[in-house]
């Protein structure tokens, strides 16, 4: 039985930041939304855009470009907010576009390369090679560390 589990595919949502494709597991994604009005919240880290009211729930919004130190751009028609569950809370991730849902064979996923230096390496769960595509799979638990999650939860309560 455990052999079957090892060969199962991983279903991921593919999104774009600048020229790179990233993936998050479907199980962690609650929805994909167009960019709604974001209310800025003072005294938050620069990668926290603010909060949105999503169907009556105040949801913190994180700009992944800022989080990963990628040059910022204005939101466009293609910009999306991927609502993910991290720990016990929902968080919105602003991405350039959300392209696809695909199945990735587990054996196509490799650990993050050691060459990837800096803090960003901690955010990467693995790299998937699919034909001519190279997908960076994110470890959402590391994208927001527990202290930041606690700060964001307080921000959510105060909003």
Secondary structure by P-SEA (a helix, b strand, c coil): caaaaaabbbbbbbbbcccbbbbcccccccccccccbbbbbccccccccccccccccbbbbbccccccccccccccccbbbbbbbcccbbbbbbcccccbbbbbcccccccccccccccccccccbbbbcccbbbbbbcccccccaaaaaaaaaaaaac
